[in-house]
Amino acid sequence: MALKPVKGKSHAERLESFYVAQVDAYDHFRKRLLTGRDELMRLMNPQKDEIWVDLGCGTGANLTMMDQQRLAELKKVYLVDLTESMLKVARERIRETGWKNVVTVCADATVWTPPEGTVDAVLFSYSLTMIPDWFAAIDRAYEFLKPGGVVGVVDFYIARKFPSERRMRQSFSTRWFWPMWFSFDNLFLSNDILPYLSRKFEEVNLIEREDRLPFCPVFWKKMPRFIFVGRKPKANDDN
């Protein structure tokens, strides 16, 4: 992954270049790398007849981490991604599991609109760092999320040099090393993602932690990541 060059003139082409060769082994490898997804699904607490959207869904593996009875009770789930090779795996997963309320959409998360106009929950699972205009993706999700609706995010990040009092502090080496490391694969860690989420949404749950890099037992640096669950303010709560 670190050595294979990523090619393409557009963001969609670069994503396809990055994922197409690894798509068959993606879920097995990412299970240990992309931790916290099952925890996020529990914290988001899906309810009957809700409409959910997973922006940057990849292979749709996030839904396997949801309680399957609750998943079956959702009205609709949209798996949205810009990479056709990943969505091909997601469609096969839908066929194998028999999910009747799950559909895939090949679209840009910064401009896509759900057919219903509004939804109850939006999920970003390790996708914001893959979206160059991540702030536009958050804004778009905010627009079509119902007042009182829930957003859930799990991703890598770096903290600000001087974080707010309740936020985790990170060393200079952490804030320097990981953006450089991930940039080889066109993942761009930002110290603004978490503050921006907290500004847009009412914070329900926030977990910040650092985990060891899997498959590299002698590697000394821990990867910083966060889990965020927020709620869109209701109309009478907006400032």
C-alpha positions in Angstrom: 0.0 0.0 0.0 2.8 2.4 0.9 4.9 1.6 -2.1 2.3 1.3 -4.9 1.8 4.7 -6.7 -1.7 6.1 -6.8 -2.5 7.4 -10.3 -5.4 9.3 -11.8 -6.4 12.8 -12.8 -9.6 12.9 -10.9 -10.4 12.0 -7.3 -12.5 9.1 -8.5 -9.7 7.7 -10.7 -7.2 8.0 -7.8 -9.5 6.1 -5.5 -10.0 3.3 -8.1 -6.3 3.1 -8.6 -5.7 2.8 -4.9 -8.4 0.2 -4.1 -8.8 -2.0 -7.3 -5.8 -4.2 -6.6 -6.6 -4.8 -2.9 -10.4 -5.0 -3.0 -10.6 -8.8 -2.6 -8.5 -8.7 0.6 -9.7 -5.3 1.8 -12.1 -6.4 4.6 -9.7 -8.9 6.0 -6.8 -6.4 6.2 -8.9 -3.4 7.3 -10.6 -5.3 10.1 -7.4 -4.9 12.3 -6.5 -1.5 10.9 -9.9 0.3 11.0 -10.9 -0.3 14.5 -13.8 1.3 16.4 -16.4 0.7 13.7 -18.4 -1.8 15.7 -18.3 0.5 18.7 -19.6 3.4 16.6 -22.5 1.3 15.3 -23.6 0.5 18.9 -23.3 4.2 20.0 -25.4 5.4 17.1 -28.3 3.2 18.4 -30.4 2.6 15.2 -34.2 2.8 15.5 -37.1 1.2 13.6 -38.1 2.8 10.3 -35.1 5.2 10.2 -33.3 6.1 6.9 -29.5 5.7 7.1 -26.7 6.9 4.8 -23.2 5.5 4.9 -21.0 8.1 3.0 -17.8 6.6 1.7 -19.2 3.1 2.5 -16.4 1.1 0.9 -17.5 -2.6 0.8 -20.5 -2.1 3.1 -18.8 -4.0 5.9 -20.0 -1.5 8.5 -23.5 -2.9 8.3 -22.2 -6.4 9.3 -21.2 -4.7 12.6 -24.8 -3.5 13.3 -27.3 -5.7 15.2 -28.9 -7.5 12.3 -32.4 -7.3 13.7 -32.1 -3.5 14.0 -30.7 -3.4 10.5 -33.7 -5.3 9.2 -36.0 -2.8 10.9 -34.5 0.2 9.2 -36.7 1.7 6.4 -33.7 2.2 4.1 -29.9 2.2 4.0 -27.9 4.0 1.3 -24.3 2.8 0.7 -22.7 5.7 -1.1 -19.2 5.5 -2.5 -17.2 6.9 -5.5 -15.3 3.7 -6.1 -17.1 1.2 -8.3 -14.8 -1.7 -7.4 -15.7 -1.3 -3.7 -19.4 -1.0 -4.5 -19.1 -4.3 -6.5 -18.1 -6.0 -3.3 -20.9 -4.2 -1.4 -23.5 -5.4 -3.9 -22.3 -9.0 -3.6 -22.5 -8.7 0.2 -26.1 -7.4 -0.1 -27.0 -10.5 -2.2 -25.3 -12.9 0.2 -26.9 -11.5 3.3 -30.3 -11.0 1.8 -30.6 -7.3 3.0 -33.8 -6.1 1.4 -33.6 -2.5 2.5 -30.0 -1.7 1.5 -29.0 -0.1 -1.9 -25.7 1.1 -3.3 -25.1 4.5 -4.9 -22.0 5.5 -6.9 -21.8 9.2 -6.2 -19.7 12.0 -4.7 -20.4 12.5 -1.0 -20.0 16.3 -1.3 -23.0 16.7 -3.7 -25.2 13.6 -3.4 -28.8 14.0 -2.2 -31.0 11.2 -0.9 -34.2 10.7 -2.8 -36.3 11.2 0.3 -34.7 14.6 0.9 -33.9 14.0 4.5 -32.5 11.1 6.6 -32.3 10.1 10.2 -28.6 9.1 10.4 -25.3 9.6 8.5 -22.2 7.6 8.9 -18.6 8.5 8.0 -16.4 5.5 8.7 -12.8 6.2 7.8 -14.0 8.2 4.8 -13.5 11.9 5.7 -9.8 11.6 5.5 -10.2 10.2 1.9 -12.4 13.1 0.8 -10.3 16.1 -0.2 -13.2 18.5 0.5 -14.2 16.8 3.7 -15.8 20.0 5.1 -18.1 20.0 2.0 -19.1 16.4 2.8 -19.9 17.3 6.4 -21.9 20.3 5.2 -23.8 18.2 2.7 -24.6 15.6 5.4 -25.8 18.4 7.7 -28.1 19.7 5.1 -30.0 16.5 4.5 -29.9 15.2 8.1 -33.2 15.7 9.9 -33.2 18.1 12.9 -32.4 15.8 15.8 -30.8 13.3 13.4 -27.5 11.6 14.3 -24.1 11.7 12.6 -21.4 9.1 13.5 -17.8 9.4 12.5 -14.7 7.2 13.2 -11.4 8.2 11.6 -7.8 8.9 11.9 -6.9 12.5 12.8 -4.3 14.8 14.5 -5.0 17.1 17.3 -4.4 20.8 17.2 -1.1 22.0 18.8 -3.2 23.6 21.6 -6.4 21.6 21.8 -9.3 22.7 23.9 -9.4 21.6 27.5 -11.4 18.4 27.0 -9.4 17.2 24.0 -6.4 14.9 23.9 -3.0 16.3 23.5 -0.6 14.7 21.0 3.2 14.9 20.8 4.9 16.9 18.0 6.2 13.6 16.5 2.6 12.3 16.3 1.3 15.5 14.7 4.2 15.4 12.2 4.6 11.7 11.4 1.1 10.5 10.7 0.0 13.1 8.2 3.2 12.4 6.2 2.7 8.6 6.5 -0.9 8.6 5.4 -0.4 11.2 2.6 1.4 8.5 0.5 -2.0 6.8 0.1 -3.8 10.1 -0.4 -5.3 10.1 3.1 -5.1 13.6 4.6 -5.3 13.9 8.3 -6.5 17.2 9.6 -6.5 18.9 13.0 -9.8 20.6 12.0 -12.1 17.7 11.4 -13.0 17.1 15.0 -13.4 20.8 16.0 -15.6 21.3 12.9 -17.8 18.3 13.8 -18.2 19.7 17.3 -19.1 23.1 15.9 -21.8 21.7 13.6 -23.3 19.1 15.8 -24.3 18.7 19.4 -21.7 16.3 20.9 -23.3 13.1 22.2 -20.2 10.8 22.5 -16.5 11.4 21.9 -13.7 9.0 22.2 -10.1 9.8 21.4 -7.3 7.2 21.5 -4.1 6.0 20.0 -3.6 2.4 18.8 -0.7 0.4 17.6 -0.2 -0.1 13.8 -1.3 -3.7 13.1 1.0 -6.2 11.3 4.0 -4.2 12.5 4.8 -5.3 16.0 8.1 -3.4 16.3 6.7 -0.1 15.1 6.7 2.3 17.9 4.3 5.0 16.8 0.6 4.7 17.7 -2.1 5.9 15.3 -4.5 8.6 16.7 -8.1 8.1 15.9 -11.5 9.3 17.2 -15.1 8.2 17.5 -17.7 11.0 17.4 -21.4 10.8 17.6 -23.3 14.1 17.2 -26.9 15.3 16.9 -28.1 18.0 14.5 -29.8 20.7 16.6 -33.5 21.0 16.3 -34.9 24.1 14.7 -35.6 25.8 18.1 -32.1 25.0 19.3 -30.2 26.6 16.3 -28.3 29.8 17.0 
